[in-house]
């Protein structure tokens, strides 16, 4: 029976050691909010606007990890909610929740083009 507790302790340690380490001092010069990402464009998750909030922790647990690629797949008819693909999963977020995530659009996509498409 102690083996089960050892495995549970190891799992608990692994889960509690996961850290939501994100600051606005990200290495990218230009970032945009995830809700401003045009449909079909791939970007890299850079940071969270408020890394200490419960919502940002939930977004992290859903798979929105800094350094991963994310793509806007679909928008609902009223433009809210939004469907994103991250780590081979499609996740639906409200616009206001997606605004908490900052992304960097890669070199192949010019930031000015992104702003024009989003308008």
Rosetta blueprint (number, residue, H / E / L):
1 X L
2 X H
3 X H
4 X H
5 X H
6 X H
7 X H
8 X H
9 X H
10 X H
11 X H
12 X H
13 X H
14 X H
15 X H
16 X H
17 X H
18 X L
19 X L
20 X L
21 X L
22 X L
23 X L
24 X L
25 X L
26 X L
27 X L
28 X L
29 X L
30 X L
31 X L
32 X E
33 X E
34 X H
35 X H
36 X H
37 X L
38 X L
39 X L
40 X L
41 X L
42 X E
43 X E
44 X E
45 X E
46 X E
47 X E
48 X E
49 X L
50 X L
51 X L
52 X L
53 X L
54 X H
55 X H
56 X H
57 X H
58 X H
59 X H
60 X H
61 X H
62 X H
63 X L
64 X L
65 X L
66 X L
67 X L
68 X L
69 X E
70 X E
71 X E
72 X E
73 X E
74 X E
75 X E
76 X L
77 X L
78 X L
79 X L
80 X L
81 X L
82 X E
83 X E
84 X E
85 X E
86 X E
87 X L
88 X L
89 X E
90 X E
91 X E
92 X E
93 X E
94 X L
95 X H
96 X H
97 X H
98 X H
99 X L
100 X L
101 X E
102 X E
103 X E
104 X E
105 X E
106 X L
107 X L
108 X L
109 X L
110 X L
111 X H
112 X H
113 X H
114 X H
115 X H
116 X H
117 X H
118 X H
119 X L
